[in-house]
Amino acid sequence: MNKKQLLDRFTQELRIDIQIQVDASPMSRPILEKKGFQFLSCSYPCMMTD
């Protein structure tokens, strides 16, 4: 049993959801989606100026 299967089984038994937030480049999106992540929104970097 791999780590994902173990985590899935654990969360099913406890009936809880685990949410993870990832801030990654657009190039990483296909990789994360293959791992089961779901795209929700974009983030934009901001710079503070005086």
For each residue, the residues with C-beta under 8 A, 3 or more apart:
1: 5 6 9
2: 5 6
3: 6 7
4: 7 8 35 36
5: 1 2 8 9
6: 1 2 3 9 10
7: 3 4 10 11 18
8: 4 5 11 12
9: 1 5 6 12 13
10: 6 7 13 14
11: 7 8 14 15 16 17 18
12: 8 9 15
13: 9 10
14: 10 11
15: 11 12
16: 11
17: 11
18: 7 11
19:
20: 37
21:
22: 28 32 37
23: 43
24: 28 29 32
25: 28
26: 29
27: 30
28: 22 24 25 31 32
29: 24 26 32 33 39
30: 27 33 34
31: 28 34 35
32: 22 24 28 29 35 37
33: 29 30 36 37 38 39
34: 30 31
35: 4 31 32
36: 4 33
37: 20 22 32 33
38: 33
39: 29 33
40:
41:
42:
43: 23
44:
45:
46:
47:
48:
49:
50:
